[in-house]
Amino acid sequence: MAEGFPGKKQSHAVVIGAGWAGWGAAKALCEAGVRVTLMDGMADPTGSQPLTTPSGKPFEAGTRGFWKDYPNINALTAELGLGSIFTEFTTSAFWSPEGLEATAPVFGDAPLWPSPLGQVAATINNFKRLPVADRLSIAGLLYAMLDLNRSDAVYTSYDSIDALTLFRQLRISDRMIDDFLRPTLLVGLFKPPEELSAAVTMELLYYYALAHQDSFDVRWIRSKSIAEQLIAPLSERLQEQHQLEVLGGTLATRLNVSPETQAIRSVATRSVTSGSTGLIEDVDAVVLAVSAKGMGALMAQSPQCGALAPELVRAATLGSIDVVSIRLWLDRTVPVADPANVFSRFSALRGAGATFFMLDQLQRESEQALWGDQPPQGSVIASDFYNASAIAELSDQEIVDCLMQDLLPIAQPAFRGARVVDQEVRRYPSSVSLFSPGSFSKRPPMETSLASVVCAGDWVRMGEKEHGAKGLCQERAYVCGLEAGNSLLRRGIVRGADLPRTLQHSVIPIRADEPQVVLGRALNKLVMDPLEAFGIQWPWLAS
């Protein structure tokens, strides 16, 4: 580290929330020489003490994939020298009560064709029940995706309608909607299309399915958990080399504003376990890496902050989504063709979307770790229910029975003969952002009306620093955290005491879209902008 400069005050930033966004912000600020305090209600946000069940087996909330276009997270793994922590890219299967509906291949293994022709060619035999005419009906959506970002006004028009309305106006068949788009959105944005912004829906589909042939290729952590494999080594480095302070089991309860400077001067806290209160003083900046639920709780107790930054109060009114996560340990190994799977249209789901993952297949090389200190007996399954308000009302045993009796046997009948030897069910109410129609203008901006307060997370509007990663996405959350930290540094809100100049963290853009996609967007703009000047627009946007 460079030699310090006498008399130069080291700034202090508080990062509230220890998800990907919080850690991204902490990394950017720490490495620029800023003193950082990171807090979270989780007992150990550092990943050094992984979550376990009462019987000592590992548990992780939400099985999250790492898609092809995650360049900044990939760069982090390389920077930390972690080696091969991911599986190979894997196939995914979609199941309905009728059986297997479709399989998503590893597109990188297919011949390289221009997108979307490559996806069509790679999946021509992968839809098991959906007629060709229904598959072709999705073509209209391609035009809308090319049109989405033609201007801010056009984006706002798409955001004002729900995805189902757009699908029907584009004449996408009901069967294509119900058999493929609906389940995809239930596990991608965690709500059915009638409750989702058409703009955010198309952003998601563009990012994962149109920009490149192989954008949908996904892989997983090959052992342990994301917290252990990625967060723990990052937090260890930041604590040892940059004096990061981490406060686990701690909630931020109020942001105190200085009446003289109209900047945050301190953060009030409360211990989750003891209820004791505290105060973090000499605060120069705050990063809000929280959900709508967390924002609401904080703004309710921070009226001065809310008055100076009313956009934070508006963001707190946005909806959120309930999640239920389950892990099952079985008495025998059940072979399943695809390690990653999606359930849809089952009455037992009660309106939810669900996934299940064969951890014993994804983490075959470290099978013992899945069983803690007990000898392995059979398959280990992670399952997540999204839009799960109705599922969450069931008892733990009812949820497990739903999986073992109604859902899993459709994918593999051998599940009927398996016995659950251990189980864990955890509920996470209001834990995921809801991108409802018209929500874009209410989502928090990265830079707020209070210069010393920035927001970070996958639901945050990034303005000029907008990134190609979209939707509920680990990459987007991490990048937004990096950019939130960079914003404080770039504007001189915070500075390091021991570096000769302010260093902003590098951010890697998503690879360039395939040329024909770029050309399609350009041609659409060339045609539609003059027509729009005469009051002519796409019929699905007509008011």
C-alpha positions in Angstrom: 0.0 0.0 0.0 1.2 3.5 -0.8 2.8 5.7 1.8 0.3 7.8 3.8 -0.2 11.6 3.7 -0.1 13.4 7.0 -3.2 15.4 7.8 -5.4 13.7 5.2 -8.5 12.5 6.9 -9.7 9.0 6.1 -13.4 8.8 5.3 -15.7 6.4 6.9 -18.5 4.7 5.0 -21.2 2.4 6.4 -22.5 -0.3 4.1 -26.0 -1.6 5.1 -26.6 -5.1 3.7 -24.2 -7.9 3.0 -25.5 -9.4 -0.2 -23.6 -9.2 -3.4 -24.3 -5.4 -3.7 -23.0 -4.7 -0.2 -19.8 -6.7 -0.7 -19.3 -5.0 -4.1 -19.5 -1.6 -2.4 -17.3 -2.6 0.5 -14.6 -3.9 -2.0 -14.6 -0.7 -4.1 -14.4 1.5 -1.0 -11.9 -0.5 1.0 -9.5 -0.9 -1.9 -9.6 2.9 -2.3 -8.4 3.4 1.3 -11.8 4.3 2.8 -12.6 2.9 6.3 -15.7 0.7 5.9 -18.2 -0.7 8.4 -20.5 -3.4 6.8 -23.5 -4.6 8.7 -26.2 -7.2 8.2 -28.9 -8.9 10.3 -27.3 -12.3 9.4 -25.3 -13.7 12.3 -22.2 -14.1 10.1 -22.2 -12.2 6.8 -18.6 -13.1 6.1 -19.3 -16.7 5.1 -16.7 -18.0 7.5 -19.4 -19.8 9.6 -21.7 -21.4 7.1 -25.4 -21.9 7.8 -26.2 -25.4 9.1 -29.3 -27.3 10.1 -29.9 -28.4 13.7 -28.3 -31.7 12.8 -25.1 -30.0 11.5 -25.7 -30.4 7.8 -25.0 -27.4 5.4 -27.9 -25.3 4.2 -28.0 -22.4 1.7 -31.0 -20.2 0.9 -31.8 -20.2 -2.7 -29.7 -22.2 -5.3 -28.2 -19.5 -7.5 -26.6 -20.1 -10.9 -23.7 -18.3 -12.6 -24.5 -17.5 -16.2 -22.2 -17.1 -19.1 -22.3 -13.3 -19.0 -21.0 -12.8 -15.4 -17.7 -11.2 -16.2 -17.2 -9.3 -13.0 -17.9 -12.2 -10.7 -15.7 -14.4 -12.9 -13.0 -11.7 -12.5 -13.4 -11.8 -8.8 -12.8 -15.5 -8.6 -9.6 -15.1 -10.6 -8.5 -12.2 -8.5 -9.0 -14.2 -5.3 -7.1 -17.1 -6.9 -10.0 -19.5 -6.2 -9.4 -21.9 -9.1 -12.2 -24.1 -10.3 -15.1 -23.5 -8.0 -17.8 -23.9 -10.6 -19.4 -27.0 -12.2 -19.4 -27.3 -16.0 -22.3 -25.6 -17.7 -25.3 -27.8 -17.2 -28.6 -28.5 -18.9 -32.0 -27.6 -17.3 -35.4 -29.4 -17.5 -38.9 -27.9 -17.3 -41.6 -30.2 -15.8 -45.4 -29.9 -15.8 -48.1 -32.4 -14.5 -47.9 -34.0 -18.0 -44.2 -34.7 -17.6 -41.1 -33.2 -19.3 -42.0 -30.1 -21.3 -38.6 -28.9 -22.4 -34.9 -29.1 -21.8 -32.5 -26.2 -22.1 -29.3 -27.4 -23.6 -25.8 -26.1 -23.1 -25.9 -23.7 -26.0 -22.1 -23.4 -26.1 -21.9 -27.0 -27.2 -24.1 -26.3 -30.2 -22.9 -25.0 -33.6 -22.6 -21.2 -33.6 -25.4 -19.7 -35.5 -26.6 -16.0 -35.4 -28.9 -15.3 -32.4 -31.8 -16.1 -32.3 -31.4 -18.7 -35.1 -28.8 -20.5 -32.9 -31.3 -20.9 -30.0 -33.9 -22.2 -32.4 -31.5 -24.7 -34.0 -30.2 -25.9 -30.6 -33.6 -26.4 -29.1 -35.5 -27.8 -32.1 -35.8 -31.2 -30.5 -35.8 -30.0 -26.9 -39.5 -29.0 -26.6 -41.2 -32.3 -25.9 -44.9 -31.3 -26.2 -45.1 -27.7 -27.5 -46.2 -27.7 -31.2 -44.0 -25.8 -33.7 -46.8 -23.2 -34.4 -46.8 -22.3 -30.7 -43.0 -22.0 -30.6 -43.0 -19.7 -33.6 -45.6 -17.5 -32.1 -42.9 -16.0 -29.8 -41.4 -14.2 -32.9 -43.3 -11.0 -32.2 -41.5 -10.7 -28.9 -38.2 -10.4 -30.7 -39.4 -7.1 -32.3 -40.4 -5.8 -28.9 -37.1 -6.6 -27.3 -35.3 -4.8 -30.1 -37.5 -1.8 -29.5 -37.3 -1.7 -25.7 -34.4 0.7 -25.2 -35.0 2.9 -28.3 -35.7 5.9 -25.9 -36.5 6.6 -22.3 -40.1 7.3 -23.3 -40.4 3.9 -25.1 -39.0 2.1 -22.1 -41.5 3.8 -19.8 -44.3 2.8 -22.1 -43.3 -0.9 -21.9 -42.9 -0.5 -18.1 -46.4 0.7 -17.8 -48.0 -2.5 -19.0 -47.7 -6.0 -17.6 -45.9 -8.8 -19.5 -49.0 -10.9 -20.1 -50.8 -8.0 -21.8 -47.8 -7.5 -24.1 -47.6 -11.3 -24.8 -51.2 -11.3 -25.8 -51.0 -8.2 -27.9 -48.0 -9.7 -29.7 -50.2 -12.8 -30.4 -48.0 -15.2 -28.6 -50.1 -18.4 -28.1 -51.6 -19.2 -24.8 -49.8 -22.5 -24.8 -46.4 -20.9 -25.4 -47.2 -18.5 -22.5 -48.4 -21.1 -20.1 -46.0 -23.9 -20.9 -42.8 -21.9 -21.3 -42.9 -18.2 -20.6 -44.9 -18.4 -17.4 -42.6 -21.0 -15.7 -39.5 -19.2 -16.9 -40.7 -15.9 -15.3 -41.8 -17.6 -12.1 -38.3 -18.8 -11.5 -36.5 -15.9 -13.2 -38.4 -12.9 -11.9 -40.4 -14.9 -9.3 -43.9 -13.7 -10.4 -46.3 -14.7 -13.2 -46.4 -12.4 -16.3 -49.6 -10.6 -15.3 -47.7 -9.2 -12.2 -44.5 -8.2 -14.0 -43.4 -5.1 -15.8 -43.2 -5.9 -19.6 -40.0 -3.8 -19.7 -38.1 -5.7 -17.0 -39.4 -9.0 -18.5 -38.0 -8.2 -21.9 -34.7 -7.0 -20.3 -34.4 -10.4 -18.7 -35.2 -12.3 -21.9 -32.8 -10.1 -23.9 -30.0 -10.6 -21.5 -30.3 -14.3 -21.1 -31.8 -15.3 -24.5 -31.2 -12.9 -27.3 -28.0 -10.9 -27.1 -25.9 -14.1 -27.7 -26.6 -17.7 -28.6 -25.0 -19.0 -25.4 -26.2 -16.4 -22.9 -28.4 -18.9 -21.2 -25.6 -21.3 -20.4 -25.4 -21.6 -16.6 -23.2 -23.4 -14.0 -23.2 -23.8 -10.3 -21.0 -23.9 -7.2 -19.3 -27.3 -7.3 -18.9 -27.7 -3.5 -20.0 -26.1 -0.2 -21.9 -22.7 -0.7 -21.5 -19.4 -2.4 -20.9 -17.8 0.9 -18.0 -20.2 1.7 -16.5 -20.3 -1.8 -16.7 -16.6 -2.7 -17.7 -14.3 0.1 -15.5 -15.8 2.8 -12.2 -15.3 0.9 -13.3 -11.8 -0.2 -14.2 -10.8 3.4 -11.0 -12.3 4.8 -8.9 -10.2 2.3 -10.8 -7.0 3.0 -10.6 -7.5 6.8 -6.9 -8.4 6.8 -5.6 -6.0 4.2 -8.0 -3.1 4.4 -9.3 -3.2 8.0 -13.0 -3.7 7.0 -15.2 -4.0 10.1 -18.1 -6.4 9.8 -21.1 -6.3 12.2 -23.1 -9.4 12.0 -26.5 -9.8 13.7 -26.9 -6.1 13.5 -29.7 -4.0 12.0 -29.5 -0.4 11.0 -32.5 1.3 12.5 -32.1 5.0 11.7 -30.0 7.3 9.6 -29.3 10.5 11.5 -28.8 13.7 9.4 -26.7 16.7 10.3 -28.9 19.8 10.2 -25.8 21.9 9.3 -24.5 19.8 6.4 -27.6 17.9 5.5 -25.5 14.8 5.3 -25.6 11.5 7.3 -23.7 11.9 10.5 -24.4 8.7 12.3 -26.3 5.3 12.0 -28.3 3.9 14.9 -28.2 0.1 15.2 -29.9 -2.7 17.1 -28.6 -6.2 17.9 -30.8 -9.0 16.5 -30.2 -11.3 19.4 -30.0 -9.0 22.5 -32.0 -6.1 21.3 -29.3 -3.7 22.6 -28.9 -0.5 20.7 -25.8 1.3 19.4 -24.6 4.3 17.4 -22.0 4.4 14.6 -20.6 7.9 14.5 -18.4 10.0 12.3 -20.1 8.6 9.2 -19.3 10.3 5.9 -21.4 8.2 3.6 -23.9 5.3 3.6 -24.5 2.6 1.0 -28.1 1.2 1.2 -27.7 -2.3 -0.1 -31.1 -3.3 1.1 -34.4 -4.6 -0.2 -37.7 -2.7 -0.4 -38.7 -4.3 3.0 -35.4 -3.1 4.5 -35.7 0.3 3.0 -39.2 0.7 4.4 -38.1 -0.2 7.9 -35.2 2.2 7.8 -37.1 5.1 6.3 -39.9 4.7 8.8 -37.4 5.6 11.5 -35.4 8.2 9.5 -37.9 11.0 8.8 -35.2 13.6 8.2 -33.5 11.4 5.6 -36.8 10.7 4.0 -37.7 14.3 3.7 -34.4 15.1 2.0 -34.5 12.0 -0.3 -38.2 11.3 -0.9 -37.2 8.8 -3.7 -36.1 6.4 -0.9 -39.5 6.6 0.7 -41.1 5.9 -2.7 -38.8 2.9 -3.2 -40.0 1.5 0.2 -43.5 1.3 -1.1 -42.6 -1.2 -3.8 -43.7 -4.8 -3.4 -41.6 -7.8 -2.6 -41.8 -11.6 -3.0 -41.9 -14.5 -0.5 -39.5 -17.4 -0.9 -39.4 -20.8 0.8 -36.2 -22.9 0.6 -36.0 -26.6 1.4 -33.2 -29.1 1.6 -33.9 -32.9 1.7 -31.5 -35.7 2.5 -32.7 -39.1 1.2 -32.0 -42.7 2.1 -31.0 -43.7 -1.4 -29.6 -42.2 -4.6 -32.2 -41.2 -7.2 -30.7 -40.7 -10.6 -32.1 -37.6 -12.5 -31.2 -36.7 -16.0 -30.8 -33.0 -15.5 -29.3 -31.6 -12.2 -31.3 -28.3 -12.5 -35.1 -28.5 -12.9 -38.1 -26.3 -12.9 -41.7 -27.1 -11.9 -44.8 -25.3 -13.3 -48.6 -25.6 -13.6 -48.9 -28.0 -10.7 -51.9 -27.3 -8.5 -49.8 -28.2 -5.5 -47.6 -25.2 -6.2 -50.5 -22.9 -5.2 -49.4 -20.2 -7.7 -45.7 -20.5 -7.0 -42.8 -21.4 -9.3 -40.4 -24.0 -8.0 -37.0 -25.4 -8.8 -35.1 -28.4 -7.6 -31.4 -29.3 -7.8 -29.7 -32.6 -7.4 -26.8 -31.4 -5.2 -25.3 -34.9 -5.0 -24.9 -34.7 -8.8 -23.7 -31.1 -8.9 -21.3 -31.6 -6.0 -20.4 -35.2 -6.6 -16.7 -34.7 -5.7 -17.6 -33.3 -2.2 -20.6 -35.5 -1.4 -19.5 -36.0 2.2 -19.7 -32.2 2.9 -23.4 -32.3 2.0 -24.0 -34.7 5.0 -21.9 -32.8 7.6 -20.3 -35.3 9.9 -22.7 -38.1 9.0 -22.1 -40.8 6.4 -23.7 -40.1 3.0 -26.8 -42.2 2.4 -28.3 -41.0 -0.9 -29.4 -38.0 -2.9 -29.5 -34.4 -1.5 -32.0 -32.1 -3.0 -32.3 -28.3 -2.8 -35.6 -26.8 -3.7 -36.9 -23.3 -3.8 -40.4 -22.0 -4.1 -40.9 -18.4 -5.4 -44.0 -16.3 -5.2 -44.5 -18.6 -2.3 -47.0 -16.8 0.0 -49.5 -19.6 -0.1 -46.8 -22.3 0.2 -45.3 -20.6 3.2 -48.6 -21.0 5.1 -48.2 -24.8 5.0 -46.4 -26.7 7.8 -42.9 -27.8 7.1 -44.1 -31.4 6.7 -46.8 -30.4 4.3 -44.2 -28.7 2.1 -41.9 -31.7 2.2 -44.8 -34.0 1.3 -45.7 -31.7 -1.6 -42.2 -32.2 -3.0 -42.0 -35.9 -2.3 -45.5 -36.9 -3.3 -46.7 -34.4 -5.9 -43.7 -32.9 -7.6 -40.5 -34.9 -7.6 -42.1 -38.2 -8.8 -43.1 -36.5 -12.0 -39.5 -36.0 -12.8 -38.4 -39.4 -11.6 -40.8 -42.1 -10.4 -38.1 -43.6 -8.2 -38.6 -40.7 -5.7 -41.8 -42.5 -4.6 -39.7 -45.2 -3.0 -37.2 -42.9 -1.3 -37.4 -41.9 2.3 -36.5 -38.5 3.7 -33.9 -39.0 6.5 -33.4 -35.3 7.2 -35.1 -32.1 6.1 -34.9 -28.4 6.5 -37.5 -25.8 5.5 -36.9 -22.1 5.9 -39.2 -19.2 5.0 -38.0 -15.8 3.7 -40.9 -13.4 3.6 -40.6 -10.3 1.4 -37.0 -11.2 0.5 -37.0 -10.6 -3.2 -37.7 -7.4 -5.3 -40.9 -7.3 -7.3 -40.7 -5.6 -10.7 -44.3 -4.8 -11.0 -45.8 -2.7 -13.9 -45.0 0.9 -13.5 -42.4 0.2 -10.8 -39.3 1.5 -12.7 -39.8 5.2 -11.7 -40.1 4.1 -8.0 -37.1 1.9 -7.9 -34.3 3.7 -6.0 -31.6 5.5 -8.0 -28.0 4.7 -7.3 -27.2 8.4 -6.6 -29.9 9.9 -4.3 -30.9 13.5 -3.5 -28.6 13.1 -0.4 -25.1 13.2 -1.9 -23.7 11.1 0.9 -26.3 8.3 0.4 -26.1 5.8 -2.5 -28.2 2.7 -3.2 -27.0 -0.7 -4.5 -28.7 -3.9 -5.5 -30.3 -5.6 -8.5 -33.4 -3.4 -8.2 -31.5 -0.1 -8.3 -31.6 2.2 -11.3 -27.9 2.9 -12.2 -28.4 5.8 -14.5 -25.4 6.6 -16.7 -23.6 3.6 -15.2 -26.3 1.2 -16.3 -24.8 -2.3 -16.9 -25.8 -5.0 -19.4 -26.6 -7.5 -16.6 -30.4 -7.4 -15.9 -33.1 -8.7 -13.7 -32.7 -10.5 -10.3 -29.1 -11.2 -11.0 -26.0 -11.8 -8.9 -23.8 -10.0 -11.5 -26.0 -6.9 -11.6 -26.1 -6.7 -7.8 -22.3 -7.0 -7.5 -21.7 -4.5 -10.3 -24.2 -2.0 -8.8 -22.3 -2.3 -5.5 -19.0 -1.6 -7.2 -20.5 1.4 -9.0 -22.1 2.8 -5.9 -18.7 2.8 -4.2 -17.2 4.3 -7.3 -19.8 7.1 -7.2 -18.9 8.1 -3.7 -15.2 8.2 -4.7 -15.7 9.9 -8.0 -17.7 12.8 -6.5 -15.3 13.2 -3.6 -17.8 12.3 -0.9 -15.3 9.9 0.5 -11.5 9.5 0.2 -8.8 7.2 1.4 -6.1 8.5 3.8 -3.2 6.3 2.6 -3.4 6.3 -1.2 -1.8 9.0 -3.4 -5.0 9.3 -5.5 -8.5 8.1 -5.5 -8.9 4.7 -7.2 -12.2 3.6 -8.7 -12.8 -0.1 -9.0 -12.8 -1.4 -12.6 -16.1 -2.7 -14.0 -16.1 -5.1 -16.9 -19.0 -4.5 -19.4 -21.0 -7.4 -20.8 -19.6 -8.6 -24.1 -20.9 -6.8 -27.2 -24.2 -8.1 -28.6 -24.0 -10.2 -31.7 -23.8 -8.0 -34.8 -27.3 -8.9 -36.2 -28.9 -8.0 -32.9 -27.1 -4.6 -32.9 -28.2 -4.1 -36.5 -31.8 -5.0 -35.7 -32.0 -2.4 -32.9 -30.4 0.2 -35.2 -32.9 -0.5 -38.0 -35.8 -0.4 -35.7 -34.8 3.0 -34.4 -34.2 4.3 -37.9 -37.7 3.3 -38.9 -39.6 4.0 -35.7 -38.2 7.4 -34.6 -39.5 9.3 -37.7 -42.8 7.5 -37.5 -43.2 8.2 -33.9 -42.7 11.9 -34.7 -45.9 11.7 -36.7 -47.8 9.9 -33.9 -47.3 6.4 -35.3 -46.1 3.7 -32.9 -46.2 0.0 -32.4 -49.8 -1.0 -31.8 -49.0 -2.8 -28.5 -47.9 0.6 -27.1 -50.8 2.6 -28.4 -52.5 4.4 -25.5 
